[in-house]
Every structure is written in C-alpha cells, then in structure tokens.
Amino acid sequence: MSNSPETPLPRVSEQMPALAGDFARACKANGIALDFLPRTLPLVDRLMKTAAASTSPKAITAYVGEVIVRETGAFWYEFDGRPFLNVGDYQADPLTAITALFEGAIAHEGDVAIESTKAYCEMICRMQRLWLDGTVLGTYDSMSALRTSMTTDARLAGWLVRQSQLAVKTAKMQWQESLDLSADSLDAVERILSAIHSHSQQTPLTEQALGEASEIWGAYFGEVIRRRYGGQWSTSADGTLQVDLSGTSPQPIAKVRKRIVDGASDNIRVYFFAIPKAMRS
C-alpha cells in the first residue's frame, strides 16, 4: 500500500470547466463544433437524444453551465456535494435539470417547465435580467421613464442603465454586497472601493482598469445622488459626466476615481451627505 498522500480532487470551480472542455473536444472529434455560445445548445439537445449512451449528464451539465457562465458572469460552487451556479440573486442547480432532460423527462425550475438545454439557459439568463432590471428600476414604472428622468441624452441614459446594472451585478457576484440604489447602499460601495484601493497599493491598476472601475462605481454613485437630490446627468464643457443639481454639479465618476487612487480621505459617503450644503451655498 502506497504511503504517498492522495491527490486532492479538483474543486467544482475547476472540475466543471475542465469537464466542459473535454466534452466540447470529444464532440469536435465527432464532427460537432461547440463554441460555448447559446446557439450551440440545440446541438447538445440533439446529441442527448442520439448518443446518450456515450456521454453523461454531468458532462452535458458542465458544458451548458459554462455557456451560462459566459452569458451571465456566473460562477460554479459546491452545495451539498453538487455543482451549483451563482448567477447573482439566483442560485441554479443545473445538474438536476440536465439529468431530467438527459433521461427524457421535462425538467422543472420552480413552476417553470423546461424542455431543452436551450430553454434552461434562456430561463437562467432571464432570471438574471429580471433581477437587474428590477433593482435598477426601483420605484420607476418603466425603463423608459427611468431613462427619461436620468438625462435628455438617450444614448447616455442607456449607458448609465447598463453601468448601474453592472455595478449591482459585480457587487453581488464578486464582493458579496447587495446594492439597491439607496443612500444606505453607499456603505457597501465604500467597502468595495476601499478594497480596490488597498489592492491597488500592492498591484497598481492599469489605466484601463482604473477607468472601468471609476465608470462602474461612479455611474452607480451618481444615480444614488440623482435619486436622492434630484437633477439630471449631463456632460460638462470638458467632457466630464456630472449630475446637475440646484447650485452644484457633482462629478461622481471623477470622485470615485479619486477615491480609488487617494484612499479613505475621499470617502464617497461623506461627500454624499455634504451635497445639500453645496446646494444651499
């Protein structure tokens, strides 16, 4: 009997992508090209019907899961010994659904009946969109009403919505923080910016990374400002985005950039609650 330690099993976060890659390569060897895009899922559905004996539910789950990962930014984790997907506000159990489909049954996710891997992927993506849309909408009746309230520039309004959704999604999935466009949520944003600043002291951010982080969290911060104090977004003469309020025009993206670079002395929550004073002056 060998005295050498056993090789530890790979974690689900490593195992499932590797299994998906093996599955895609095996399919390619048999003339079926899979590129991890949703358009390939009908091929997987046909494969389950014609070659079930030569593959496994877990291999198909890994591939379908990786398609979802690339569409939504989800990540794998283990729950009760099973591979789950964290899709933000929704936790998916793809192995249960894919196993049912593999066995020729209809899968169910809550009250939703699912008849194909394509339908399963679409359902997960739809759940994420509903979460993000609902969170960013808040008390607004429609996305059109929200965009109109943001700015008279339709293109800028669309960008602001996307950036706000990306902030909500990134906060939940990368930082385990929940954002709801409220003033209280700035505590969570402060924690995130503090962590980014601390990390940048060890590994300096590239200009691109700094710019992207400033835009994501700055757009979110600006929306919190606008919803609390009124006004609309506009572009200043030098091209900087700002929120036009009575008596002052905060530039939240520039402020967040300064917070990331300079640290806690530029706390955005302190800045936020000082805005009324600037409006009165």
PEFEN-V919757 format. One record per helix or strand of 3 or more residues. SS is the DSSP state (H for helix, E for strand). FROM is the first residue (numbers start at 1). TO is the last residue. If there is no record, write none. Layout:
SS|FROM|TO / SS|FROM|TO
This chain:
H|12|29 / H|38|50 / H|52|54 / H|57|72 / E|75|79 / E|82|86 / H|94|102 / E|107|109 / E|112|114 / H|117|137 / H|143|150 / H|154|175 / H|183|202 / H|207|229 / E|232|235 / E|241|245 / E|248|250 / H|252|262 / H|264|266 / H|268|280
